[in-house]
Amino acid sequence: DGYFEQVVRQCRFSSKDLQGTEFIDSYVFNKAEYVRFNSTVGKYVGYTELGVKNAEAWNKGPELAGELGELERFCKHNAPIDYSA
């Protein structure tokens, strides 16, 4: 019983040179993804009524600027650690 909310942050690497690296930030409520940021797309995309509203607001606000830097800060910065393991 109750509700389940989850944020999943992923770095997808297609090569060691990091050219095809992609950052994905997914927001999930009760096992259904409702909004996602994808660095390749460069903005939030909503998948439910609430997700569309959130995506529209977040794409106009400071949230988007924060997400745009995560590819460098989160993925590419930590890639050497991932590849060395």
Phi and psi restraints in degrees (range 20) as a CNS / XPLOR table:
assign (resid 1 and name C) (resid 2 and name N)
       (resid 2 and name CA) (resid 2 and name C) 1.0 109.4 20.0 2
assign (resid 2 and name N) (resid 2 and name CA)
       (resid 2 and name C) (resid 3 and name N) 1.0 -166.8 20.0 2
assign (resid 2 and name C) (resid 3 and name N)
       (resid 3 and name CA) (resid 3 and name C) 1.0 -120.3 20.0 2
assign (resid 3 and name N) (resid 3 and name CA)
       (resid 3 and name C) (resid 4 and name N) 1.0 154.2 20.0 2
assign (resid 3 and name C) (resid 4 and name N)
       (resid 4 and name CA) (resid 4 and name C) 1.0 -128.5 20.0 2
assign (resid 4 and name N) (resid 4 and name CA)
       (resid 4 and name C) (resid 5 and name N) 1.0 119.8 20.0 2
assign (resid 4 and name C) (resid 5 and name N)
       (resid 5 and name CA) (resid 5 and name C) 1.0 -123.6 20.0 2
assign (resid 5 and name N) (resid 5 and name CA)
       (resid 5 and name C) (resid 6 and name N) 1.0 141.4 20.0 2
assign (resid 5 and name C) (resid 6 and name N)
       (resid 6 and name CA) (resid 6 and name C) 1.0 -147.8 20.0 2
assign (resid 6 and name N) (resid 6 and name CA)
       (resid 6 and name C) (resid 7 and name N) 1.0 142.9 20.0 2
assign (resid 6 and name C) (resid 7 and name N)
       (resid 7 and name CA) (resid 7 and name C) 1.0 -118.1 20.0 2
assign (resid 7 and name N) (resid 7 and name CA)
       (resid 7 and name C) (resid 8 and name N) 1.0 126.4 20.0 2
assign (resid 7 and name C) (resid 8 and name N)
       (resid 8 and name CA) (resid 8 and name C) 1.0 -116.1 20.0 2
assign (resid 8 and name N) (resid 8 and name CA)
       (resid 8 and name C) (resid 9 and name N) 1.0 120.2 20.0 2
assign (resid 8 and name C) (resid 9 and name N)
       (resid 9 and name CA) (resid 9 and name C) 1.0 -110.4 20.0 2
assign (resid 9 and name N) (resid 9 and name CA)
       (resid 9 and name C) (resid 10 and name N) 1.0 127.0 20.0 2
assign (resid 9 and name C) (resid 10 and name N)
       (resid 10 and name CA) (resid 10 and name C) 1.0 -130.1 20.0 2
assign (resid 10 and name N) (resid 10 and name CA)
       (resid 10 and name C) (resid 11 and name N) 1.0 145.8 20.0 2
assign (resid 10 and name C) (resid 11 and name N)
       (resid 11 and name CA) (resid 11 and name C) 1.0 -116.4 20.0 2
assign (resid 11 and name N) (resid 11 and name CA)
       (resid 11 and name C) (resid 12 and name N) 1.0 124.8 20.0 2
assign (resid 11 and name C) (resid 12 and name N)
       (resid 12 and name CA) (resid 12 and name C) 1.0 -111.5 20.0 2
assign (resid 12 and name N) (resid 12 and name CA)
       (resid 12 and name C) (resid 13 and name N) 1.0 121.1 20.0 2
assign (resid 12 and name C) (resid 13 and name N)
       (resid 13 and name CA) (resid 13 and name C) 1.0 -108.6 20.0 2
assign (resid 13 and name N) (resid 13 and name CA)
       (resid 13 and name C) (resid 14 and name N) 1.0 132.8 20.0 2
assign (resid 13 and name C) (resid 14 and name N)
       (resid 14 and name CA) (resid 14 and name C) 1.0 -106.2 20.0 2
assign (resid 14 and name N) (resid 14 and name CA)
       (resid 14 and name C) (resid 15 and name N) 1.0 -12.8 20.0 2
assign (resid 14 and name C) (resid 15 and name N)
       (resid 15 and name CA) (resid 15 and name C) 1.0 -160.9 20.0 2
assign (resid 15 and name N) (resid 15 and name CA)
       (resid 15 and name C) (resid 16 and name N) 1.0 162.9 20.0 2
assign (resid 15 and name C) (resid 16 and name N)
       (resid 16 and name CA) (resid 16 and name C) 1.0 -70.0 20.0 2
assign (resid 16 and name N) (resid 16 and name CA)
       (resid 16 and name C) (resid 17 and name N) 1.0 -21.1 20.0 2
assign (resid 16 and name C) (resid 17 and name N)
       (resid 17 and name CA) (resid 17 and name C) 1.0 -79.0 20.0 2
assign (resid 17 and name N) (resid 17 and name CA)
       (resid 17 and name C) (resid 18 and name N) 1.0 -1.7 20.0 2
assign (resid 17 and name C) (resid 18 and name N)
       (resid 18 and name CA) (resid 18 and name C) 1.0 67.5 20.0 2
assign (resid 18 and name N) (resid 18 and name CA)
       (resid 18 and name C) (resid 19 and name N) 1.0 10.7 20.0 2
assign (resid 18 and name C) (resid 19 and name N)
       (resid 19 and name CA) (resid 19 and name C) 1.0 -65.6 20.0 2
assign (resid 19 and name N) (resid 19 and name CA)
       (resid 19 and name C) (resid 20 and name N) 1.0 -38.4 20.0 2
assign (resid 19 and name C) (resid 20 and name N)
       (resid 20 and name CA) (resid 20 and name C) 1.0 -96.9 20.0 2
assign (resid 20 and name N) (resid 20 and name CA)
       (resid 20 and name C) (resid 21 and name N) 1.0 20.7 20.0 2
assign (resid 20 and name C) (resid 21 and name N)
       (resid 21 and name CA) (resid 21 and name C) 1.0 -68.0 20.0 2
assign (resid 21 and name N) (resid 21 and name CA)
       (resid 21 and name C) (resid 22 and name N) 1.0 140.2 20.0 2
assign (resid 21 and name C) (resid 22 and name N)
       (resid 22 and name CA) (resid 22 and name C) 1.0 -134.2 20.0 2
assign (resid 22 and name N) (resid 22 and name CA)
       (resid 22 and name C) (resid 23 and name N) 1.0 134.9 20.0 2
assign (resid 22 and name C) (resid 23 and name N)
       (resid 23 and name CA) (resid 23 and name C) 1.0 -108.1 20.0 2
assign (resid 23 and name N) (resid 23 and name CA)
       (resid 23 and name C) (resid 24 and name N) 1.0 130.5 20.0 2
assign (resid 23 and name C) (resid 24 and name N)
       (resid 24 and name CA) (resid 24 and name C) 1.0 -128.4 20.0 2
assign (resid 24 and name N) (resid 24 and name CA)
       (resid 24 and name C) (resid 25 and name N) 1.0 130.6 20.0 2
assign (resid 24 and name C) (resid 25 and name N)
       (resid 25 and name CA) (resid 25 and name C) 1.0 -123.0 20.0 2
assign (resid 25 and name N) (resid 25 and name CA)
       (resid 25 and name C) (resid 26 and name N) 1.0 107.2 20.0 2
assign (resid 25 and name C) (resid 26 and name N)
       (resid 26 and name CA) (resid 26 and name C) 1.0 -108.1 20.0 2
assign (resid 26 and name N) (resid 26 and name CA)
       (resid 26 and name C) (resid 27 and name N) 1.0 139.4 20.0 2
assign (resid 26 and name C) (resid 27 and name N)
       (resid 27 and name CA) (resid 27 and name C) 1.0 -113.9 20.0 2
assign (resid 27 and name N) (resid 27 and name CA)
       (resid 27 and name C) (resid 28 and name N) 1.0 124.1 20.0 2
assign (resid 27 and name C) (resid 28 and name N)
       (resid 28 and name CA) (resid 28 and name C) 1.0 -124.8 20.0 2
assign (resid 28 and name N) (resid 28 and name CA)
       (resid 28 and name C) (resid 29 and name N) 1.0 135.6 20.0 2
assign (resid 28 and name C) (resid 29 and name N)
       (resid 29 and name CA) (resid 29 and name C) 1.0 -129.6 20.0 2
assign (resid 29 and name N) (resid 29 and name CA)
       (resid 29 and name C) (resid 30 and name N) 1.0 123.2 20.0 2
assign (resid 29 and name C) (resid 30 and name N)
       (resid 30 and name CA) (resid 30 and name C) 1.0 49.5 20.0 2
assign (resid 30 and name N) (resid 30 and name CA)
       (resid 30 and name C) (resid 31 and name N) 1.0 49.1 20.0 2
assign (resid 30 and name C) (resid 31 and name N)
       (resid 31 and name CA) (resid 31 and name C) 1.0 70.1 20.0 2
assign (resid 31 and name N) (resid 31 and name CA)
       (resid 31 and name C) (resid 32 and name N) 1.0 8.0 20.0 2
assign (resid 31 and name C) (resid 32 and name N)
       (resid 32 and name CA) (resid 32 and name C) 1.0 -116.0 20.0 2
assign (resid 32 and name N) (resid 32 and name CA)
       (resid 32 and name C) (resid 33 and name N) 1.0 121.0 20.0 2
assign (resid 32 and name C) (resid 33 and name N)
       (resid 33 and name CA) (resid 33 and name C) 1.0 -69.9 20.0 2
assign (resid 33 and name N) (resid 33 and name CA)
       (resid 33 and name C) (resid 34 and name N) 1.0 127.1 20.0 2
assign (resid 33 and name C) (resid 34 and name N)
       (resid 34 and name CA) (resid 34 and name C) 1.0 -111.6 20.0 2
assign (resid 34 and name N) (resid 34 and name CA)
       (resid 34 and name C) (resid 35 and name N) 1.0 -22.3 20.0 2
assign (resid 34 and name C) (resid 35 and name N)
       (resid 35 and name CA) (resid 35 and name C) 1.0 -153.7 20.0 2
assign (resid 35 and name N) (resid 35 and name CA)
       (resid 35 and name C) (resid 36 and name N) 1.0 148.6 20.0 2
assign (resid 35 and name C) (resid 36 and name N)
       (resid 36 and name CA) (resid 36 and name C) 1.0 -144.5 20.0 2
assign (resid 36 and name N) (resid 36 and name CA)
       (resid 36 and name C) (resid 37 and name N) 1.0 140.3 20.0 2
assign (resid 36 and name C) (resid 37 and name N)
       (resid 37 and name CA) (resid 37 and name C) 1.0 -105.0 20.0 2
assign (resid 37 and name N) (resid 37 and name CA)
       (resid 37 and name C) (resid 38 and name N) 1.0 133.0 20.0 2
assign (resid 37 and name C) (resid 38 and name N)
       (resid 38 and name CA) (resid 38 and name C) 1.0 -128.7 20.0 2
assign (resid 38 and name N) (resid 38 and name CA)
       (resid 38 and name C) (resid 39 and name N) 1.0 124.4 20.0 2
assign (resid 38 and name C) (resid 39 and name N)
       (resid 39 and name CA) (resid 39 and name C) 1.0 -64.1 20.0 2
assign (resid 39 and name N) (resid 39 and name CA)
       (resid 39 and name C) (resid 40 and name N) 1.0 -26.7 20.0 2
assign (resid 39 and name C) (resid 40 and name N)
       (resid 40 and name CA) (resid 40 and name C) 1.0 -69.3 20.0 2
assign (resid 40 and name N) (resid 40 and name CA)
       (resid 40 and name C) (resid 41 and name N) 1.0 -40.0 20.0 2
assign (resid 40 and name C) (resid 41 and name N)
       (resid 41 and name CA) (resid 41 and name C) 1.0 -75.8 20.0 2
assign (resid 41 and name N) (resid 41 and name CA)
       (resid 41 and name C) (resid 42 and name N) 1.0 -37.6 20.0 2
assign (resid 41 and name C) (resid 42 and name N)
       (resid 42 and name CA) (resid 42 and name C) 1.0 84.7 20.0 2
assign (resid 42 and name N) (resid 42 and name CA)
       (resid 42 and name C) (resid 43 and name N) 1.0 15.6 20.0 2
assign (resid 42 and name C) (resid 43 and name N)
       (resid 43 and name CA) (resid 43 and name C) 1.0 -160.6 20.0 2
assign (resid 43 and name N) (resid 43 and name CA)
       (resid 43 and name C) (resid 44 and name N) 1.0 171.2 20.0 2
assign (resid 43 and name C) (resid 44 and name N)
       (resid 44 and name CA) (resid 44 and name C) 1.0 -80.4 20.0 2
assign (resid 44 and name N) (resid 44 and name CA)
       (resid 44 and name C) (resid 45 and name N) 1.0 145.4 20.0 2
assign (resid 44 and name C) (resid 45 and name N)
       (resid 45 and name CA) (resid 45 and name C) 1.0 -129.5 20.0 2
assign (resid 45 and name N) (resid 45 and name CA)
       (resid 45 and name C) (resid 46 and name N) 1.0 130.2 20.0 2
assign (resid 45 and name C) (resid 46 and name N)
       (resid 46 and name CA) (resid 46 and name C) 1.0 -95.0 20.0 2
assign (resid 46 and name N) (resid 46 and name CA)
       (resid 46 and name C) (resid 47 and name N) 1.0 145.8 20.0 2
assign (resid 46 and name C) (resid 47 and name N)
       (resid 47 and name CA) (resid 47 and name C) 1.0 -116.3 20.0 2
assign (resid 47 and name N) (resid 47 and name CA)
       (resid 47 and name C) (resid 48 and name N) 1.0 -9.2 20.0 2
assign (resid 47 and name C) (resid 48 and name N)
       (resid 48 and name CA) (resid 48 and name C) 1.0 -130.8 20.0 2
assign (resid 48 and name N) (resid 48 and name CA)
       (resid 48 and name C) (resid 49 and name N) 1.0 174.9 20.0 2
assign (resid 48 and name C) (resid 49 and name N)
       (resid 49 and name CA) (resid 49 and name C) 1.0 -58.1 20.0 2
assign (resid 49 and name N) (resid 49 and name CA)
       (resid 49 and name C) (resid 50 and name N) 1.0 -47.2 20.0 2
assign (resid 49 and name C) (resid 50 and name N)
       (resid 50 and name CA) (resid 50 and name C) 1.0 -64.4 20.0 2
assign (resid 50 and name N) (resid 50 and name CA)
       (resid 50 and name C) (resid 51 and name N) 1.0 -42.3 20.0 2
assign (resid 50 and name C) (resid 51 and name N)
       (resid 51 and name CA) (resid 51 and name C) 1.0 -61.5 20.0 2
assign (resid 51 and name N) (resid 51 and name CA)
       (resid 51 and name C) (resid 52 and name N) 1.0 -39.0 20.0 2
assign (resid 51 and name C) (resid 52 and name N)
       (resid 52 and name CA) (resid 52 and name C) 1.0 -64.4 20.0 2
assign (resid 52 and name N) (resid 52 and name CA)
       (resid 52 and name C) (resid 53 and name N) 1.0 -43.1 20.0 2
assign (resid 52 and name C) (resid 53 and name N)
       (resid 53 and name CA) (resid 53 and name C) 1.0 -63.7 20.0 2
assign (resid 53 and name N) (resid 53 and name CA)
       (resid 53 and name C) (resid 54 and name N) 1.0 -44.2 20.0 2
assign (resid 53 and name C) (resid 54 and name N)
       (resid 54 and name CA) (resid 54 and name C) 1.0 -63.2 20.0 2
assign (resid 54 and name N) (resid 54 and name CA)
       (resid 54 and name C) (resid 55 and name N) 1.0 -44.9 20.0 2
assign (resid 54 and name C) (resid 55 and name N)
       (resid 55 and name CA) (resid 55 and name C) 1.0 -59.7 20.0 2
assign (resid 55 and name N) (resid 55 and name CA)
       (resid 55 and name C) (resid 56 and name N) 1.0 -44.2 20.0 2
assign (resid 55 and name C) (resid 56 and name N)
       (resid 56 and name CA) (resid 56 and name C) 1.0 -60.2 20.0 2
assign (resid 56 and name N) (resid 56 and name CA)
       (resid 56 and name C) (resid 57 and name N) 1.0 -45.6 20.0 2
assign (resid 56 and name C) (resid 57 and name N)
       (resid 57 and name CA) (resid 57 and name C) 1.0 -68.1 20.0 2
assign (resid 57 and name N) (resid 57 and name CA)
       (resid 57 and name C) (resid 58 and name N) 1.0 -45.6 20.0 2
assign (resid 57 and name C) (resid 58 and name N)
       (resid 58 and name CA) (resid 58 and name C) 1.0 -68.2 20.0 2
assign (resid 58 and name N) (resid 58 and name CA)
       (resid 58 and name C) (resid 59 and name N) 1.0 -31.9 20.0 2
assign (resid 58 and name C) (resid 59 and name N)
       (resid 59 and name CA) (resid 59 and name C) 1.0 -70.2 20.0 2
assign (resid 59 and name N) (resid 59 and name CA)
       (resid 59 and name C) (resid 60 and name N) 1.0 -18.4 20.0 2
assign (resid 59 and name C) (resid 60 and name N)
       (resid 60 and name CA) (resid 60 and name C) 1.0 -98.7 20.0 2
assign (resid 60 and name N) (resid 60 and name CA)
       (resid 60 and name C) (resid 61 and name N) 1.0 -11.0 20.0 2
assign (resid 60 and name C) (resid 61 and name N)
       (resid 61 and name CA) (resid 61 and name C) 1.0 -109.0 20.0 2
assign (resid 61 and name N) (resid 61 and name CA)
       (resid 61 and name C) (resid 62 and name N) 1.0 -171.3 20.0 2
assign (resid 61 and name C) (resid 62 and name N)
       (resid 62 and name CA) (resid 62 and name C) 1.0 -69.6 20.0 2
assign (resid 62 and name N) (resid 62 and name CA)
       (resid 62 and name C) (resid 63 and name N) 1.0 -15.2 20.0 2
assign (resid 62 and name C) (resid 63 and name N)
       (resid 63 and name CA) (resid 63 and name C) 1.0 -60.3 20.0 2
assign (resid 63 and name N) (resid 63 and name CA)
       (resid 63 and name C) (resid 64 and name N) 1.0 -40.1 20.0 2
assign (resid 63 and name C) (resid 64 and name N)
       (resid 64 and name CA) (resid 64 and name C) 1.0 -63.6 20.0 2
assign (resid 64 and name N) (resid 64 and name CA)
       (resid 64 and name C) (resid 65 and name N) 1.0 -43.9 20.0 2
assign (resid 64 and name C) (resid 65 and name N)
       (resid 65 and name CA) (resid 65 and name C) 1.0 -60.1 20.0 2
assign (resid 65 and name N) (resid 65 and name CA)
       (resid 65 and name C) (resid 66 and name N) 1.0 -39.6 20.0 2
assign (resid 65 and name C) (resid 66 and name N)
       (resid 66 and name CA) (resid 66 and name C) 1.0 -64.1 20.0 2
assign (resid 66 and name N) (resid 66 and name CA)
       (resid 66 and name C) (resid 67 and name N) 1.0 -42.3 20.0 2
assign (resid 66 and name C) (resid 67 and name N)
       (resid 67 and name CA) (resid 67 and name C) 1.0 -67.9 20.0 2
assign (resid 67 and name N) (resid 67 and name CA)
       (resid 67 and name C) (resid 68 and name N) 1.0 -37.1 20.0 2
assign (resid 67 and name C) (resid 68 and name N)
       (resid 68 and name CA) (resid 68 and name C) 1.0 -61.2 20.0 2
assign (resid 68 and name N) (resid 68 and name CA)
       (resid 68 and name C) (resid 69 and name N) 1.0 -28.1 20.0 2
assign (resid 68 and name C) (resid 69 and name N)
       (resid 69 and name CA) (resid 69 and name C) 1.0 -86.2 20.0 2
assign (resid 69 and name N) (resid 69 and name CA)
       (resid 69 and name C) (resid 70 and name N) 1.0 -10.7 20.0 2
assign (resid 69 and name C) (resid 70 and name N)
       (resid 70 and name CA) (resid 70 and name C) 1.0 -68.3 20.0 2
assign (resid 70 and name N) (resid 70 and name CA)
       (resid 70 and name C) (resid 71 and name N) 1.0 -27.4 20.0 2
assign (resid 70 and name C) (resid 71 and name N)
       (resid 71 and name CA) (resid 71 and name C) 1.0 -58.7 20.0 2
assign (resid 71 and name N) (resid 71 and name CA)
       (resid 71 and name C) (resid 72 and name N) 1.0 -45.6 20.0 2
assign (resid 71 and name C) (resid 72 and name N)
       (resid 72 and name CA) (resid 72 and name C) 1.0 -74.7 20.0 2
assign (resid 72 and name N) (resid 72 and name CA)
       (resid 72 and name C) (resid 73 and name N) 1.0 -49.1 20.0 2
assign (resid 72 and name C) (resid 73 and name N)
       (resid 73 and name CA) (resid 73 and name C) 1.0 -68.4 20.0 2
assign (resid 73 and name N) (resid 73 and name CA)
       (resid 73 and name C) (resid 74 and name N) 1.0 -43.7 20.0 2
assign (resid 73 and name C) (resid 74 and name N)
       (resid 74 and name CA) (resid 74 and name C) 1.0 -95.5 20.0 2
assign (resid 74 and name N) (resid 74 and name CA)
       (resid 74 and name C) (resid 75 and name N) 1.0 -48.7 20.0 2
assign (resid 74 and name C) (resid 75 and name N)
       (resid 75 and name CA) (resid 75 and name C) 1.0 -83.1 20.0 2
assign (resid 75 and name N) (resid 75 and name CA)
       (resid 75 and name C) (resid 76 and name N) 1.0 -61.5 20.0 2
assign (resid 75 and name C) (resid 76 and name N)
       (resid 76 and name CA) (resid 76 and name C) 1.0 -67.3 20.0 2
assign (resid 76 and name N) (resid 76 and name CA)
       (resid 76 and name C) (resid 77 and name N) 1.0 -32.4 20.0 2
assign (resid 76 and name C) (resid 77 and name N)
       (resid 77 and name CA) (resid 77 and name C) 1.0 -65.4 20.0 2
assign (resid 77 and name N) (resid 77 and name CA)
       (resid 77 and name C) (resid 78 and name N) 1.0 -38.8 20.0 2
assign (resid 77 and name C) (resid 78 and name N)
       (resid 78 and name CA) (resid 78 and name C) 1.0 -93.3 20.0 2
assign (resid 78 and name N) (resid 78 and name CA)
       (resid 78 and name C) (resid 79 and name N) 1.0 -4.5 20.0 2
assign (resid 78 and name C) (resid 79 and name N)
       (resid 79 and name CA) (resid 79 and name C) 1.0 -56.6 20.0 2
assign (resid 79 and name N) (resid 79 and name CA)
       (resid 79 and name C) (resid 80 and name N) 1.0 -43.9 20.0 2
assign (resid 79 and name C) (resid 80 and name N)
       (resid 80 and name CA) (resid 80 and name C) 1.0 -58.7 20.0 2
assign (resid 80 and name N) (resid 80 and name CA)
       (resid 80 and name C) (resid 81 and name N) 1.0 -34.2 20.0 2
assign (resid 80 and name C) (resid 81 and name N)
       (resid 81 and name CA) (resid 81 and name C) 1.0 -67.0 20.0 2
assign (resid 81 and name N) (resid 81 and name CA)
       (resid 81 and name C) (resid 82 and name N) 1.0 -44.0 20.0 2
assign (resid 81 and name C) (resid 82 and name N)
       (resid 82 and name CA) (resid 82 and name C) 1.0 -64.1 20.0 2
assign (resid 82 and name N) (resid 82 and name CA)
       (resid 82 and name C) (resid 83 and name N) 1.0 -41.6 20.0 2
assign (resid 82 and name C) (resid 83 and name N)
       (resid 83 and name CA) (resid 83 and name C) 1.0 -74.8 20.0 2
assign (resid 83 and name N) (resid 83 and name CA)
       (resid 83 and name C) (resid 84 and name N) 1.0 -23.8 20.0 2
assign (resid 83 and name C) (resid 84 and name N)
       (resid 84 and name CA) (resid 84 and name C) 1.0 -80.4 20.0 2
assign (resid 84 and name N) (resid 84 and name CA)
       (resid 84 and name C) (resid 85 and name N) 1.0 -16.7 20.0 2
